[in-house]
Amino acid sequence: MKKFTKEMVDYLADKLLIGLSDEENKLVLDEFEAIDANIDLINEIDGISDAEPMTYCLDEVFVTFREDIAVESIPIEELLRNCDDTEDREIVVPRVVGGEE
């Protein structure tokens, strides 16, 4: 199995447009070593290659949905009366992401 190298991590970091210091590169390499060690442990489990992949953690899943019953709700106009600023049927809030007002 091919191990990650400092050069590989630098190359991938450049592709992702992130710069890594030598210390950060070492942290990434250490993490990959820990992941590789855990994968090696998993591969040592007897019969692991014969195990069937699961799409869900339980063998049988029974889901019972409740009946969809329409109930009367508060009219939108009454709800919007509690808001300081509205436009049509929407609440106007301050912009929180960059850009012009």
N, C-alpha and C positions, 0 to 999 in steps of 0.2 A: 504494500500500500504506500502510495506517495505521500510524504510528509510535507506540510506547509513550510516554506522558508521565508526569511525576511524579505527577499526579493519578490516573492509571490504576493505577500501581504502589501508591500509598497505598490506593486503593479495594480492590484485590485483596488486599493485605496485611491490611486490616481484615476482609475476608471470611474469610480464613484464620486470623483471630484472632492475628496476629503484628503487632507494632508495629515499624516501621522508622524509624530516625533519618534525617535528611536525608543523611548520609554513606552509610548503607546503601542508601537509595533511589537515590542516584547510582550506586553500584556495580551495582545491578540494572539500571538504565538503560544503563550502559556495557556490561554483558553482553549485553543485548538488541541493542544497536547492533552488537556483534561478531557475534552470531548472524545478524542481518539482512545484514551485509556478506558473511558466508560463504554465505548463501542466494543473494544476488545473484551471487556468483562461480559457484556451481553452476548457476544459471539461464543463465549465459553459455556453458555448454558446448554445442557444436554437437550438435544432435540429441537433447538431453536430454528434450525433450517427447515424443519417439518411443520412448524406452526403456521396456521392459516391467518392471514391478516384480518383484522376485525374493522368494521366500519363504525361500530358502536361498542361501548364497554360492557353492555349486557347482552346476553344471548337472545332474549325475547323482550320486545318492547311493545306494550299496549298503551295507546294513547286514546283517551276518551275526551272528546270535546263537549263542552256544555252547549246546550241549545242556545242559539243566538236569538235573544228576545229584545226587540226594540223597546226602549223606554224613553219617555219624554225627557228632554233636557232643557237647560236654560237657553233662551234665544240669544244668538250671538250679539245682537245689538245691546242687550242688557249687560252682557259680560264686558263688552267694549266700553261701557260707561265708566268702568273702574280704571281705565287707562288714561294717561296724560295726553298721549299723542297717537292718533290713528289715521289710517288712510284707507278708504273703502272698508274692507272687513279685516284689515291687518293692523298689528301694533307696530308703530314706528319706534325703533330703538337706536341708540347711538352706535356708530360704526366702531367695531373693535379690531378690525384688521386694517393694515395700511392701505393707503389710497386717498384720493381726494374726496372731500365731502360733497 
